[in-house]
Amino acid sequence: MAEMIMGVNLPGGTGLDRLSGALDQIRSDGWQAAELNLSSCPLIIGGRLQQPVVDYMRTVLQRDPLHYTAHAGYGLNLRSRDPLHRQVLQASLEACAALGIDRLNLHYEEHSRDHAEEQRFTDLLAEAADRGLELGVMVNVENIEIEDYRYALDAVQRLNHPNCGMTLDLGHLWLSACYYSYDYLSAVRDCAPLTRHLHINDNNGVFEPMRLSNPHLYDTLDRCYRFAFSRGDIHIPPLWGNAPLRDAFSILRAANYEGIWLCEYYSHLFTPLNRQIREAVLSAIASS
C-alpha cells in the first residue's frame, strides 16, 4: 500500500490575509495535505481567473511542503443554463493547474428529473474531465447528503473517463443512508473502486429536512445550535459522531484506496485539539 497521506481542509473564509498563517497551523499540527475551497480567496471574478491573486497564492503555497487539493467554489451548478457556470468551472480548473493542485472536487448536487438539465451536467462534467486531463487536474464528483449516493456513482460510471473519479464523503453518505434507508457499508463498498479522493467527517445521522425544503434558511441556522441538536450536515471531527467510520476505513483499505485521507471538518473551531484529532483518525485507519 502507498504511503498514507493525512490532510485537512483550510478553515472556511480563509482569505489572502490569513492564508499563510492557516497553512503554518496545518503543517504544525502534523497534516501532510490541505484542501482549499476556491471561494475562500478572490481567485475568480466574473468567471475570469485573477492573475495577481494566482501569483500571490502560488508564492504562499510553494513555501509550505504540503500536498494541495481543491474544492469547487460555492454556487457552481453544472445543470445551470447560465454560461457563467461553465466559465467558472473552466477558471477553477485553470486555478488548480496554476497553483499546483492536482484534483478538483465537484458536488453532484440534487438530481434533476429534467433530462436536459441532467444532460448539461454530464456534458460539462465530460468537458471538465477532458480539460483537466490536459492541465493535470483530476475531476472528482462528490456525493452529498441530500441525494442517494448512487446518482453520483452512476454519473462517474456512465462517463467512464480516465480523469474523472469519485470523492467519497463519508459524513454525507451517513446522513443520506439514514434518510433514504440504505446500507451504509454496502454503499462504501460500491463506491470504493472508483474513489479517488476522500472526505472524512462525522455527524449523528440526523437529516435536516430544511436542507431540501428551504436551503437558504438552513444556511442561516446557528452552527453551535446545529452542533448541540445534531441538525444535519454538521461536519464535526471524525469519530466524534456515530457514523461507522472505522468499518468504512477497513473497506477502503481492503480496496487499496491510495488517495489522500482528507479530514473535512470545522477545524478552526478545534484548533487546540487538531493534532490529537489527526492522531486519533490516523490510529483508527491504521488499525482498521
Solvent accessible surface area in square Angstrom, and as a share of the most:
residue,aa,sasa,rsa
1,M,125,0.56
2,A,54,0.42
3,E,137,0.61
4,M,40,0.18
5,I,48,0.24
6,M,3,0.01
7,G,0,0.00
8,V,2,0.01
9,N,26,0.13
10,L,10,0.05
11,P,28,0.18
12,G,54,0.52
13,G,46,0.44
14,T,5,0.03
15,G,15,0.14
16,L,50,0.25
17,D,125,0.65
18,R,145,0.53
19,L,1,0.00
20,S,33,0.21
21,G,46,0.44
22,A,15,0.12
23,L,0,0.00
24,D,63,0.33
25,Q,74,0.33
26,I,10,0.05
27,R,94,0.34
28,S,64,0.41
29,D,12,0.06
30,G,26,0.25
31,W,7,0.03
32,Q,70,0.31
33,A,0,0.00
34,A,0,0.00
35,E,4,0.02
36,L,4,0.02
37,N,28,0.14
38,L,7,0.03
39,S,52,0.34
40,S,21,0.14
41,C,6,0.04
42,P,64,0.40
43,L,0,0.00
44,I,37,0.19
45,I,97,0.49
46,G,45,0.43
47,G,9,0.09
48,R,163,0.59
49,L,43,0.22
50,Q,44,0.20
51,Q,94,0.42
52,P,103,0.65
53,V,19,0.11
54,V,0,0.00
55,D,61,0.32
56,Y,101,0.38
57,M,0,0.00
58,R,73,0.27
59,T,74,0.43
60,V,1,0.01
61,L,6,0.03
62,Q,137,0.61
63,R,145,0.53
64,D,8,0.04
65,P,109,0.69
66,L,21,0.10
67,H,63,0.28
68,Y,17,0.06
69,T,0,0.00
70,A,0,0.00
71,H,20,0.09
72,A,8,0.06
73,G,17,0.16
74,Y,173,0.66
75,G,64,0.61
76,L,27,0.14
77,N,59,0.30
78,L,10,0.05
79,R,16,0.06
80,S,26,0.17
81,R,170,0.62
82,D,67,0.35
83,P,93,0.59
84,L,75,0.37
85,H,41,0.18
86,R,115,0.42
87,Q,77,0.34
88,V,37,0.21
89,L,0,0.00
90,Q,28,0.13
91,A,4,0.03
92,S,1,0.00
93,L,0,0.00
94,E,63,0.28
95,A,0,0.00
96,C,0,0.00
97,A,37,0.29
98,A,33,0.25
99,L,11,0.05
100,G,62,0.60
101,I,3,0.01
102,D,50,0.26
103,R,37,0.14
104,L,0,0.00
105,N,0,0.00
106,L,4,0.02
107,H,56,0.25
108,Y,6,0.02
109,E,55,0.25
110,E,93,0.42
111,H,60,0.27
112,S,18,0.12
113,R,245,0.89
114,D,56,0.29
115,H,145,0.65
116,A,49,0.38
117,E,46,0.21
118,E,25,0.11
119,Q,78,0.35
120,R,57,0.21
121,F,6,0.03
122,T,32,0.19
123,D,74,0.39
124,L,21,0.10
125,L,2,0.01
126,A,27,0.21
127,E,55,0.25
128,A,0,0.00
129,A,0,0.00
130,D,75,0.39
131,R,78,0.29
132,G,0,0.00
133,L,103,0.51
134,E,128,0.57
135,L,50,0.25
136,G,53,0.51
137,V,1,0.00
138,M,46,0.21
139,V,0,0.00
140,N,0,0.00
141,V,1,0.01
142,E,1,0.00
143,N,2,0.01
144,I,3,0.02
145,E,8,0.03
146,I,7,0.04
147,E,20,0.09
148,D,25,0.13
149,Y,8,0.03
150,R,122,0.45
151,Y,86,0.33
152,A,2,0.01
153,L,12,0.06
154,D,59,0.30
155,A,4,0.03
156,V,3,0.01
157,Q,94,0.42
158,R,141,0.51
159,L,34,0.17
160,N,128,0.65
161,H,32,0.14
162,P,109,0.68
163,N,10,0.05
164,C,8,0.05
165,G,1,0.01
166,M,0,0.00
167,T,0,0.00
168,L,0,0.00
169,D,0,0.00
170,L,0,0.00
171,G,0,0.00
172,H,5,0.02
173,L,0,0.00
174,W,47,0.17
175,L,0,0.00
176,S,1,0.01
177,A,5,0.04
178,C,57,0.34
179,Y,94,0.36
180,Y,81,0.31
181,S,101,0.65
182,Y,31,0.12
183,D,87,0.45
184,Y,10,0.04
185,L,41,0.20
186,S,49,0.32
187,A,0,0.00
188,V,0,0.00
189,R,133,0.49
190,D,70,0.36
191,C,0,0.00
192,A,8,0.06
193,P,91,0.57
194,L,46,0.23
195,T,6,0.03
196,R,94,0.34
197,H,0,0.00
198,L,0,0.00
199,H,0,0.00
200,I,0,0.00
201,N,0,0.00
202,D,0,0.00
203,N,0,0.00
204,N,54,0.28
205,G,14,0.14
206,V,68,0.39
207,F,22,0.09
208,E,12,0.05
209,P,77,0.48
210,M,40,0.18
211,R,49,0.18
212,L,65,0.32
213,S,93,0.60
214,N,64,0.33
215,P,54,0.34
216,H,148,0.66
217,L,88,0.44
218,Y,14,0.05
219,D,109,0.57
220,T,97,0.57
221,L,41,0.21
222,D,88,0.45
223,R,89,0.33
224,C,90,0.54
225,Y,80,0.30
226,R,21,0.08
227,F,48,0.20
228,A,80,0.62
229,F,134,0.56
230,S,17,0.11
231,R,59,0.22
232,G,3,0.03
233,D,19,0.10
234,I,2,0.01
235,H,24,0.11
236,I,18,0.09
237,P,0,0.00
238,P,2,0.01
239,L,45,0.22
240,W,124,0.43
241,G,23,0.23
242,N,82,0.42
243,A,10,0.08
244,P,38,0.24
245,L,2,0.01
246,R,142,0.52
247,D,71,0.37
248,A,0,0.00
249,F,0,0.00
250,S,48,0.31
251,I,25,0.13
252,L,0,0.00
253,R,61,0.22
254,A,86,0.67
255,A,45,0.35
256,N,99,0.51
257,Y,9,0.03
258,E,120,0.54
259,G,14,0.13
260,I,3,0.02
261,W,4,0.01
262,L,0,0.00
263,C,0,0.00
264,E,23,0.10
265,Y,2,0.01
266,Y,54,0.20
267,S,7,0.04
268,H,74,0.33
269,L,82,0.41
270,F,23,0.10
271,T,54,0.32
272,P,122,0.77
273,L,66,0.33
274,N,8,0.04
275,R,109,0.40
276,Q,107,0.48
277,I,5,0.02
278,R,29,0.10
279,E,83,0.37
280,A,50,0.38
281,V,0,0.00
282,L,61,0.31
283,S,67,0.43
284,A,6,0.05
285,I,0,0.00
286,A,62,0.48
287,S,92,0.59
288,S,48,0.31
